[in-house]
Amino acid sequence: MAESADMEQLLTAFRKFAVHGDTKATGKDLTGKNWAKLCKDCKITDGKNVTGTDVDIVFSKVKQKTSRVINYEEFQKALEELAPKRFKGQSKEEALQSIHKLVEGREPTNVGVTKVAKTAAVDRLTDTSRYTGSHKERFDDSGKGKGREGREEIVENTGYVGAYKNAGTYDTKVKAEK
């Protein structure tokens, strides 16, 4: 039972890396780029025993000649090829178990992703309370944009002058006099 749960976690990790960075991915195939990312994020690539070149070579070995991706079975073969190289002092089965433990339950990391700049200059430029002129009219008191109302002069065809305060009160005045 424990081995099937481990294989399930391995499949889950495969699917997460397969869809990473690709909106059209189904999760059934792993590209070379995502295979390299999996090896790097799961620390299979250590720089000594297993390098990025080794990872690319193994990917090319296990994939079919005309294909650009590997499926789950080919992924397992690739791990089998890398296991003895990564864990040199262990037997083939122990090395395979060790490499599975590295991959199981992992998901792509977003290290090095661009963060939003939070500096005084950016805060000063985006503070809507300091806006002047026509730009000031585009935001309400809380700093939220007014949308179209803030950008365009919206015409009301009510028949009243724009600044008239008692708009809509004519009927009540006429009916009150009768």
Disulfide bonds with the S-S distance in Angstrom:
none
